[in-house]
Amino acid sequence: MSTLATYKNLFDLSGKRALVIGAGSGIGRAAALGLAAHGAEVICADLKQDSASASANAISEQGGMASSAVVDLNREQTVSELFDKLNSLDVLVCTPSINVRKPLLEVTAEEFDRVVGLNLRGSFFAMRAAGQQMQKQRSGSIILFSSIRSQVVEPGQGVYAATKAGTLQMVKALAAELGPVGVRVNAIAPGVVETPLTEPIKSQPDWYQAYADKSALGRWSQPSELAGAVVYLASEAASFVTGSLLVVDGGWTAIDGRFSPPL
Ligand SMILES: NC(=O)c1ccc[n+]([C@@H]2O[C@H](COP(=O)([O-])OP(=O)(O)OC[C@H]3O[C@@H](n4cnc5c(N)ncnc54)[C@H](O)[C@@H]3O)[C@@H](O)[C@H]2O)c1
């Protein structure tokens, strides 16, 4: 029979090594801090060296274990080089994505390639490299960032939404392929989170408020509110969770938000 100590340690990541790609900003930074707070050694990787170092320093200054690395998910070679340096890897978190908000009929080939290139192709490079390492180890947890846009859309989100649905399907496929060797693969779907990615929306009060009103909780989330989902999927608490989409959206996708009847 399991003891209370077993349950108490469900979220303990002591002795685990985590790589967070996108750790320099927003949800990635919160994920890195959350994993470190639960005992993981965290490699904070980002396109921007300064941002990656700032996240690693923030962890180290508070007594956690962290280092930084530079990687460009648009360049396969840099992803290979980053993973070649790792002897072992228990957790991968991959966040980088971009959005070009405009009507589908106006999207250029260059814009399409840019969004798909980072969001889908870049995520693929990261999950493939982590999967190859973890397959050898026969353990590990891969956590990709999808979005509520993998489920529901609005005008101007066509290509971004396609990449987020595509990421989810890759997650499911890799979960199927690596399940037999004990590697788990999951996706997280945030709602609206106040980060640099959504800064253009925040600067338009009507748009910002409409998004706040859409969720059941009536507000945006902070990046720190995604850390719990990351720690959970990384940890033993999620030992039987794979191929899943963990929705952290304040109830956005549960309700249609058109009208609140006078009850
Ligand atoms: N913010 C939201 O409201 C929201 C909502 C739903 C889903 N998401 C998803 O969550 C994830 C994280 O979003 P965020 O808001 O934290 O984004 P963000 O823009 O704040 O952070 C992205 C990080 O990725 C890094 N990056 C960019 N290009 C890179 C590259 N080529 N190689 C390596 N790193 C690169 C950036 O330097 C930055 O540090 C994304 O996948 C996004 O689609 C965000």
The ligand as an SDF file (V2000), in Angstrom:
LIG
                    3D

 44 48  0  0  0  0  0  0  0  0999 V2000
    0.4270   33.8870  -24.2630 N   0  0  0  0  0  0  0  0  0  0  0  0
   -0.7340   33.3320  -24.5390 C   0  0  0  0  0  0  0  0  0  0  0  0
   -1.8110   33.9300  -24.3500 O   0  0  0  0  0  0  0  0  0  0  0  0
   -0.7940   31.9300  -25.0900 C   0  0  0  0  0  0  0  0  0  0  0  0
   -2.0480   31.3550  -25.3080 C   0  0  0  0  0  0  0  0  0  0  0  0
   -2.1320   30.0780  -25.8270 C   0  0  0  0  0  0  0  0  0  0  0  0
   -0.9710   29.3810  -26.1260 C   0  0  0  0  0  0  0  0  0  0  0  0
    0.2300   29.9660  -25.9180 N   0  0  0  0  0  0  0  0  0  0  0  0
    1.4270   29.1990  -26.2690 C   0  0  0  0  0  0  0  0  0  0  0  0
    2.3270   29.1590  -25.1830 O   0  0  0  0  0  0  0  0  0  0  0  0
    3.6620   29.1380  -25.6790 C   0  0  0  0  0  0  0  0  0  0  0  0
    4.4920   30.1960  -24.9810 C   0  0  0  0  0  0  0  0  0  0  0  0
    3.9670   31.4780  -25.2650 O   0  0  0  0  0  0  0  0  0  0  0  0
    4.4830   32.7970  -24.5450 P   0  0  0  0  0  0  0  0  0  0  0  0
    3.3150   33.7050  -24.4950 O   0  0  0  0  0  0  0  0  0  0  0  0
    5.2010   32.4400  -23.3050 O   0  0  0  0  0  0  0  0  0  0  0  0
    5.5180   33.3640  -25.6470 O   0  0  0  0  0  0  0  0  0  0  0  0
    6.6730   34.4410  -25.4920 P   0  0  0  0  0  0  0  0  0  0  0  0
    6.6930   35.1520  -26.8080 O   0  0  0  0  0  0  0  0  0  0  0  0
    6.5150   35.2490  -24.2460 O   0  0  0  0  0  0  0  0  0  0  0  0
    8.0010   33.5620  -25.3180 O   0  0  0  0  0  0  0  0  0  0  0  0
    8.5260   32.8180  -26.3700 C   0  0  0  0  0  0  0  0  0  0  0  0
   10.0090   32.5970  -26.1280 C   0  0  0  0  0  0  0  0  0  0  0  0
   10.5020   31.8250  -27.2220 O   0  0  0  0  0  0  0  0  0  0  0  0
   11.7250   32.3860  -27.6630 C   0  0  0  0  0  0  0  0  0  0  0  0
   11.9190   32.1010  -29.0840 N   0  0  0  0  0  0  0  0  0  0  0  0
   11.3540   32.7400  -30.1360 C   0  0  0  0  0  0  0  0  0  0  0  0
   11.8070   32.2380  -31.2840 N   0  0  0  0  0  0  0  0  0  0  0  0
   12.6680   31.2490  -30.9540 C   0  0  0  0  0  0  0  0  0  0  0  0
   13.4750   30.3580  -31.7050 C   0  0  0  0  0  0  0  0  0  0  0  0
   13.4930   30.4050  -33.0370 N   0  0  0  0  0  0  0  0  0  0  0  0
   14.2420   29.4550  -31.0520 N   0  0  0  0  0  0  0  0  0  0  0  0
   14.2650   29.4330  -29.6960 C   0  0  0  0  0  0  0  0  0  0  0  0
   13.5300   30.2670  -28.9290 N   0  0  0  0  0  0  0  0  0  0  0  0
   12.7510   31.1600  -29.5540 C   0  0  0  0  0  0  0  0  0  0  0  0
   11.5850   33.8770  -27.4070 C   0  0  0  0  0  0  0  0  0  0  0  0
   12.8600   34.5220  -27.3530 O   0  0  0  0  0  0  0  0  0  0  0  0
   10.8370   33.8860  -26.0760 C   0  0  0  0  0  0  0  0  0  0  0  0
   11.7330   33.8700  -24.9930 O   0  0  0  0  0  0  0  0  0  0  0  0
    3.5580   29.2980  -27.1940 C   0  0  0  0  0  0  0  0  0  0  0  0
    3.6520   28.0280  -27.7930 O   0  0  0  0  0  0  0  0  0  0  0  0
    2.1830   29.8580  -27.4130 C   0  0  0  0  0  0  0  0  0  0  0  0
    1.6420   29.5110  -28.6780 O   0  0  0  0  0  0  0  0  0  0  0  0
    0.3560   31.2170  -25.4020 C   0  0  0  0  0  0  0  0  0  0  0  0
  1  2  1  0
  2  3  2  0
  2  4  1  0
  4  5  1  0
  4 44  2  0
  5  6  2  0
  6  7  1  0
  7  8  2  0
  8  9  1  0
  8 44  1  0
  9 10  1  0
  9 42  1  0
 10 11  1  0
 11 12  1  0
 11 40  1  0
 12 13  1  0
 13 14  1  0
 14 15  2  0
 14 16  1  0
 14 17  1  0
 17 18  1  0
 18 19  2  0
 18 20  1  0
 18 21  1  0
 21 22  1  0
 22 23  1  0
 23 24  1  0
 23 38  1  0
 24 25  1  0
 25 26  1  0
 25 36  1  0
 26 27  1  0
 26 35  1  0
 27 28  2  0
 28 29  1  0
 29 30  1  0
 29 35  2  0
 30 31  1  0
 30 32  2  0
 32 33  1  0
 33 34  2  0
 34 35  1  0
 36 37  1  0
 36 38  1  0
 38 39  1  0
 40 41  1  0
 40 42  1  0
 42 43  1  0
M  CHG  2   8   1  16  -1
M  END
$$$$
